[in-house]
Amino acid sequence: MTTFKGIYPALVTPSDAAGGVSVPALEALVDYLLAKNIDGLYIGGTTGEGIYMSVPDRQLLAEVVLKRVNGRIPVIVHVAAVAFADAQALARHAAAHGAQGFASIMPPMYNSAASVIAYYQALAASVPELPFFSYILNPHIDPVTVMRALQQSVPNLIGAKYTGPNMYEMRQIMDLNDGKWVVFAGMDEQCVYGAMMGVDGAIGSTLNFMPGAYRAIQQAVARGDMSAAQSMQLRANRVTAAMIEVGFNGALREVLRLIGIECGDPRLPGLPLSADAKAALRRNLEATDFAELVAL
């Protein structure tokens, strides 16, 4: 059985000039991260812009990544779609191509706990043999209520990706199912606090270029050195803040360009950085430990 634990970059999906998937850049990014000894990959999620991509492009993304990884690390494929039939098709495609797990956000326009629960039950049942993760990213729906209901009705639900700042709420979810669920923290800026609460790992955007920083955070927490863990978190957060200042989605691609991987422009509704914003980002990064963190 697959063990889901550790550092999982929420993979950027590189785009070509036409807005499709740039396969060469995708392969280069996967190779870069494998060389950094990541523990797994989470693809097609928010950072990967899956919800903004066509079904064929999302299938291509999964096929390329799974082939490139070739079983060396677990790959979780995010399959959510507004049209349930699309999500179901993506889940079955992921299973057929060797994914170790699949996941879904609470889809847009699903505005009640009852509708989200029904969606998750039907989607998980599409591939009952594959571990399923909920992706908790909706401040309007109580995730503890949702997860408690799913606990009794979705046999292949293995856990959750919790993207939010409420560590108490996250711990409530962790304590359901007799504490047997796998829970990933999804906020890069609070990785240290998730680790202190006992999460199994981290899934995040800036793990695309500095996964070693987050591994160091988790290792420091594991050995009880909270001062070192907090120090590394603050160093990473200065890089994140420099990106947020100019527009995070565009900055993420510019950062990958700086380390030698051309990922193209964000897909709408994301916007690329202007020339002035790119220059500002570079200046801002020079005032951080960016180079040292990337090198870890």
Residue pairs with C-beta under 8 A, 6 or more apart in sequence:
2 74
2 100
2 101
2 131
3 74
4 40
4 74
4 76
4 100
4 101
4 131
4 158
4 159
4 182
4 184
4 200
4 201
5 39
5 182
5 200
5 201
6 38
6 39
6 40
6 200
6 201
6 202
6 215
6 218
7 38
7 39
7 40
7 201
7 202
7 207
7 211
7 214
7 215
7 218
8 38
8 39
8 40
8 41
8 42
8 76
8 184
8 201
8 202
8 203
8 207
9 33
9 38
9 41
9 42
9 203
9 204
9 205
9 207
9 208
9 211
10 42
10 45
10 46
10 47
10 48
10 186
10 203
10 204
10 205
10 207
10 208
11 29
11 30
11 33
11 41
11 42
11 43
11 44
11 45
11 47
11 48
11 65
11 208
12 29
12 47
12 48
12 205
12 208
12 252
12 253
12 256
12 263
13 21
13 26
13 43
13 44
13 48
13 49
13 50
13 53
13 61
14 21
14 22
14 25
14 26
14 29
14 261
14 262
14 263
14 264
15 21
15 22
15 263
15 264
15 265
15 266
15 267
16 22
16 264
17 264
19 267
20 57
21 53
21 57
21 60
21 61
21 64
22 262
22 263
22 264
23 60
23 64
25 261
25 262
25 263
25 264
26 61
26 64
26 65
26 68
27 64
27 68
28 260
28 261
29 208
29 256
29 261
29 263
30 41
30 64
30 65
30 68
30 69
31 68
32 259
32 261
33 41
33 208
33 211
34 69
34 72
34 73
36 211
36 212
37 215
38 73
38 207
38 211
39 73
39 74
39 201
40 73
40 74
40 75
40 76
40 100
40 201
41 65
41 69
41 73
41 74
41 75
41 76
42 48
42 75
42 76
42 78
42 103
42 161
42 184
42 203
43 50
43 61
43 62
43 65
43 75
43 76
43 77
43 78
44 50
44 53
44 58
44 61
44 62
44 77
44 78
44 79
44 90
45 78
45 103
45 105
45 135
45 161
45 203
46 105
46 137
46 163
47 204
47 205
47 208
47 252
48 61
48 78
49 266
49 267
49 270
50 58
50 61
50 78
50 79
50 80
51 80
51 81
51 82
51 105
51 108
52 267
52 268
52 269
52 270
53 61
53 267
55 81
55 86
55 89
55 90
58 79
58 90
59 90
59 93
62 75
62 77
62 90
62 93
62 94
62 97
62 99
63 97
65 75
66 75
66 97
66 98
66 99
69 75
71 98
74 100
74 101
75 98
75 99
75 100
75 101
76 99
76 100
76 101
76 102
76 103
76 133
77 90
77 91
77 94
77 99
77 101
77 102
77 103
78 102
78 103
78 104
78 105
78 135
79 87
79 90
79 91
79 94
79 102
79 103
79 104
79 123
80 87
80 103
80 104
80 105
80 107
80 135
81 87
81 90
81 107
82 107
82 108
82 109
84 119
84 122
84 123
87 104
87 107
87 123
88 122
88 123
88 126
90 102
91 102
91 123
91 126
91 127
91 130
92 126
92 127
94 102
94 127
94 130
95 102
95 127
95 129
95 130
99 130
100 130
100 131
101 130
101 131
101 132
101 133
101 158
102 127
102 130
102 131
102 132
102 133
103 132
103 133
103 134
103 135
103 161
104 119
104 120
104 123
104 132
104 133
104 134
104 135
105 135
105 137
105 138
106 116
106 119
106 134
106 135
106 136
106 137
106 138
106 141
106 146
107 116
107 119
110 116
110 119
111 140
111 141
112 141
113 141
113 142
113 145
113 146
113 149
116 138
116 141
116 146
117 146
117 149
117 150
117 153
120 132
120 134
120 146
120 150
120 154
120 157
121 150
121 153
121 154
123 132
124 132
124 150
124 154
124 156
124 157
125 154
127 156
128 155
128 156
129 156
130 156
131 156
131 158
132 154
132 156
132 157
132 158
133 157
133 158
133 159
133 160
133 161
133 182
133 184
134 143
134 146
134 147
134 150
134 157
134 159
134 160
134 161
135 160
135 161
135 163
135 186
136 143
136 146
136 147
136 160
136 161
136 162
136 163
136 164
136 173
136 186
137 163
137 164
137 186
139 164
143 160
143 162
143 169
143 173
144 169
144 172
144 173
144 176
147 160
147 173
147 176
148 176
150 157
151 157
151 176
151 177
157 181
158 181
158 182
159 181
159 182
159 183
159 184
159 200
160 173
160 181
160 182
160 183
160 184
161 183
161 184
161 186
161 203
162 169
162 170
162 173
162 183
162 184
162 185
162 186
162 194
162 199
163 186
163 187
164 170
164 186
164 187
165 187
165 190
167 190
167 193
167 194
167 197
170 183
170 185
170 194
170 197
170 199
171 197
171 198
173 181
173 183
174 181
174 183
174 197
174 198
174 199
182 200
183 199
183 200
184 199
184 200
184 201
184 202
184 203
185 191
185 193
185 194
185 195
185 197
185 199
185 201
185 202
185 203
186 202
186 203
186 204
187 194
187 204
188 202
188 204
188 205
188 206
188 207
188 214
188 236
188 240
189 233
189 237
189 240
190 233
191 202
191 204
191 214
191 217
191 218
191 233
191 236
192 217
192 221
192 226
192 229
192 230
192 232
192 233
194 202
195 202
195 217
195 218
195 221
195 222
195 229
196 221
196 226
196 229
201 218
202 214
202 218
204 214
205 248
205 252
206 236
206 239
206 240
206 243
206 252
207 214
208 252
208 256
209 255
209 256
209 259
209 294
210 236
210 239
210 290
210 293
210 294
210 296
211 296
212 293
212 295
212 296
213 232
213 235
213 236
213 293
213 296
214 236
215 296
216 228
216 229
216 232
216 296
217 229
217 232
217 233
217 236
220 226
220 228
220 229
220 232
221 229
235 288
235 289
235 293
236 293
238 287
238 288
238 289
239 285
239 288
239 289
239 290
239 293
242 251
242 281
242 284
242 285
242 287
242 288
242 290
243 251
243 252
243 255
243 281
244 251
245 280
245 281
245 284
246 273
246 277
246 278
246 280
246 281
246 284
247 271
247 273
247 277
249 266
249 270
249 271
250 265
250 266
250 270
250 271
250 272
250 273
250 277
251 273
251 277
251 281
253 263
253 264
253 265
253 266
253 272
254 273
254 278
254 281
255 281
255 285
256 262
256 263
257 263
258 282
258 285
259 294
265 272
266 272
273 281
